[in-house]
């Protein structure tokens, strides 16, 4: 007869298997409690379009287009701590576009554990 400890251990072991499909989707995104979408992937390139930048990020095998405003700059016109380069891994949190599956407007970038509010 299984003990309470055995039952608890098997129940806890099953939790990640039950929770993962609800959190992560096949396109590399997941829905956050605050209604935003989060993706983690690798930066392919950065494009400047007026006062908006566009990141092309590959996450979960999909190419995402991420719009974000120009980050705040210091007196020397350099982004505050934000350095983007192709190949880097980053997490993007923001609002997914209604008209296309793999486009979002970033509210936050997370690079090496450091969040950058946009």
Number of C-alpha atoms within 10 A of each C-alpha: 4 7 8 9 9 11 11 12 11 11 11 11 11 11 10 10 10 10 10 11 11 10 12 15 13 11 16 19 22 19 18 12 7 7 10 17 20 21 24 20 22 19 21 16 15 17 11 13 11 8 9 12 15 20 21 19 29 22 21 17 11 15 18 24 20 22 22 20 16 15 17 13 12 10 7 7 8 12 13 13 12 15 9 14 11 13 13 15 18 19 21 25 24 24 18 20 14 9 7 9 12 19 19 25 20 24 17 16 22 16 17 10 9 12 14 15 12 14
